[in-house]
Amino acid sequence: MITVEQVCEMVQKKLRGKNAEGITLGEQTAFDELGLSSLQVADIVYGIEDQLGIEFDPSRAADVKTIGDLVNLANTTAQVQA
């Protein structure tokens, strides 16, 4: 299982060096509002896959819009692949 807080920490690391001040991360935070590149978002996704030992269905991963969406997908995928 992965938590919203863990994903927020991963996102925060990607925001370093950008104007991250004033950004509050949470379950409803949309990735497109953060100014992250698609490569940075993919790096977060791959990090979660490695951490949980799972592999996301690319078509379902493409539908992820918020941190909460990613957490739900990760935990659902982990349960199915367990």
N, C-alpha and C positions, 0 to 999 in steps of 0.2 A: 504494500500500500504506500501511496505517496500523498502528502498533504498539500493543501494550498500554500501553507507557509514555506514548504520546501521548494515548490515551484517559484514562489515569489523571490526566494533567495537566489535561485538560478537566474531569474530575470534581472534582479538587481545587479548581479555580477556582469551581465551583458550591458547594462546601462552605464557602467563606470566609464568616466571620460566624456559622457554625454551630459546634457543638462538634466540630471536625474533629481535635482532638488525640487521639492514640491509635488513630486509624483507619489501618489499613494497606491500601492499595489494591493490587490485583493481578488477575490473570486470573480468579480464582475469586470475586472480590467481587461480591455480588449487589446490584443497584440498590435493591431494596426494603429492604435492611439499612442504607442510607446516609441515609435520611430525606429524600431529594430528592423534590420534588413532580414530578408528571407533566409539568408545564411545563418544569422544569429538565432532566429526562431528554430531553424532546423537543428542547430547545435543543441539547443535546449531539449528538443524532442529526442535526439539521439542520446543525450545524457540520461534522460528518463528511461529510455529503452535499455540502456546498459545497466542502470541502477536496479531496475526491476527484472532484468533478464527476459524482456518481452520484445515483440516486434509489432508495431502498429500496422493496421490495414491502411495503406496509403489513401484510399478513397475516404475512409472515415477520418483520418488525420487531416485531410484537406478541409474538412468541415469545422475544425476547431477555430473558434474566434476569440475565446476568452481564457484566462487562466483556469477558471472553473471547468470549462469544457475540456481542457487538456487533462486536468486532474481526474475528471470523471471517465474520460476515455482510457487513461492509463490504468486506473483501478479496475474498470470493467474488463479491459484486455488482459490484465494480470490474472483475474479470476477465471476467465475463459481458457487461458493458456496454462493454467496451473495443473 
